[in-house]
Amino acid sequence: MRYSLPLVSLLLLSVALGPADAVRPEDVTRLQETKDCRRCDLSDADLTLMDLAGANLEYANLEEADLSGANLQGANLAGANLKGAHLIFANLENANLRGADLRISQAVEPPEIRLLDTVEDIARQIQAEAEAALERTQDVVLNNGDVSLGDIEAAIDGDEEFNLEDIEDALDLDAAEEREASPTIRDAIARRCNRQPLEVKTSQYAGQIVGQVIFLDSEQNTEIDIVANLDSANLRGADLSQARLEQASLVRTDLRDTNLAFAQLTEANLQQANLQNSFLGGVNLVRANLQGATLTAADLNGANLTAANLTRATLNQANLDTSTLRQTQFINATLRGANFAGASLQNANFAGANLKNSSFLRANLNCAELQDANLDEAGLNYATLTYTNLENANLTRAKLGIVNLSSSNLQGAILDSAYLQGATLVNSDLSGVDLSSAILRTANLTNATLVGATPERANLSQATLAKANISYSNLTQAQLIGANLHNANLSYANLQAADFSKGYLIGTDLTNAILTDTIFKGAVRWTE
């Protein structure tokens, strides 16, 4: 069941909350008359639409206060307690919130509100996938007396891990053995990287609360989390350094030019928030939801965004130098000119992302997902891309010097004019890859697969291609001077005008290869 924000608000207001610190009327009067209320107790106060521009609320207690629509422009809220405060549409431009506490507030014995990890549509989709899996295995299971359909249903409905392929393997040993005998690069990456669906804590629906209200037994003493709400608030230029904003709601909030240095925003909801030109050095955004957020030219140097969701976010020219981005989601994000130098990006997902001119110097992208990503002119020198999926990625003119791409999937990728000098591509799959005019001098492609690749006019001088499968590839005018092709497969390859001078071709398979004008001067060749 989906509740809109006003409906849930009414439900909350209709239920008496447990005992809490009551607001002191004299403090409210003092605030209205003087705008100077340092260390005042304003908990639960109704301050909606109040003009508090320039007010001094340093270390004030504003827990669960309603400041919706209030004008707090330039206000001093340093060290203030804003747990569970309502700041929807509040104006906090240039306010000082340094060290303020905007964490969850807890009240006793209310109705329990369980925010769902996902909405009903996703739940139905998961159920449909489970039912489809049962249908696919039903015929096999009914023919095997040792396994029943009920056993599989119990496994799916319970906490046990369900893997359709495991069941099929158990019932069809021949198929299992065949898969084991000829694993694909995708299989190798999946096993190595242990990819699992990420747990998403925040709703994909901006500005909505998704869940259900359950009234508990009156004898139970249960706590409810009341989240600080700053949705659509204006915090432009505010100082939120070291602020406590864990699980806070900042949907569509204006945070341009804001100082969030070392702020705590774990599991915060920043969907569609505007963080352009903000400083987020050392910020903690673990599992935060930044879906659709704008972080153009933001500085996230040393930030921790582990498992954060930045799907469709905009981070053009953003600085993420030495940041931690393990399992972070950048699906379809725009990151033109972003700086990821030295960043930890293991298992990060950049599928469909635009990374043109971005920098990944010495970054760790082990097991990263970059399928269909645009890395045109990106800088990846000295980066680690082992077991990385770059299928159909655009790496035109990309700089990949001394990069480690061992066991990576580059099927269908475009590497036209890419710079790969000294790169390591051992066991990598480059089937169908466009390597036209690419520079691969001294690269290590031992046991690599380049079936149907097009490295025409590419420079592979002194490269190691031992045991590589280069069959059906187009090496027209390619330079392989001094290259090692020991036991390589070049059958049916187009080697017209290719230069193998001083190359090592012992055991090289040239069956049905096109050798028109091919140069073998000084090469150590195969024997008939």
Secondary structure, DSSP 8 states (H G I E B T S, - for coil): -EE-HHHHHHHHHTS---------HHHHHHHHHHSB-TT-B-TT-B-TT-B-TT-B-TT-B-TT-B-TT-B-TT-B-TT-B-TT-B-TT-B-TT-B-TT-B---EEEES--EEEE-SS-HHHHHHHHHHHHHHHHHHHHHHHT-TT--HHHHHHHHHSSS---HHHHHHHH-HHHHHHHHHS--HHHHHHHHHT-------S-SSTT-EEEEEE---TT---EEEE--B-TT-B-TT-B-TT-B-TT-B-TT-B-TT-B-TT-B-TT-B-TT-B-TT-B-TT-B-TT-B-TT-B-TT-B-TT-B-TT-B-TT-B-TT-B-TT-B-TT-B-TT-B-TT-B-TT-B-TT-B-TT-B-TT-B-TT-B-TT-B-TT-B-TT-B-TT-B-TT-B-TT-B-TT-B-TT-B-TT-B-TT-B-TT-B-TT-B-TT-B-TT-B-TT-B-TT-B-TT-B-TT-B-TT-B-TT-B-TT-B-TT-B-TT-B-TT-B-TT-B-TT-B-TT-B-TT-B-TT-B-TT-B-TT-B-TT-B----
